Amino acid sequence: MDADKPTIIGARLDGAPYTTRMTMRGHTVVADEPLDEGGRDEGPKPHEMLCGALAGCTLITMRMYADRKGWPVQALSVDVRMERSTTLGEVETRMHLDIGIEGELDPAQRERLMQIATRCPVHRTLLSPVHISIAPKP
């Protein structure tokens, strides 16, 4: 993402208890809650989408780097696990990524790709201060 160009996503919840449709660059994505939590289970939960954003960005960043280097990466995979705990009103979130790298790479190349995984833009955003403002639509 270009640092000077904002990302804008529109979202709308109408009718269904929690089913929310989000639009971005001509794509529509649905977020919802599972049936046992009062939703219709028409899409992933928002925290699942957050994990998905981290997973996708991590793999794309690793693939871009490997492609630039000409490394023979056949496939990349990641499982993201998020754990949240609350103590005295403070929420602590831990995210763990298990990354798979397939291809004929030497140990130094594999290690470098693991380092690159920590440099994806979503990872860096999550580790940096995030400031959120809320205002009514005009």
Secondary structure, 3 states (H helix, E strand, C coil): CCCCCCCCCEEECCCCCCCEEEEECCEEEEECCCHHHCCCCCCCCHHHHHHHHHHHHHHHHHHHHHHHHCCCEEEEEEEEEEEEEEECCEEEEEEEEEEEEEECCCHHHHHHHHHHHCCCHHHHHHHCCCCCCCCCCC
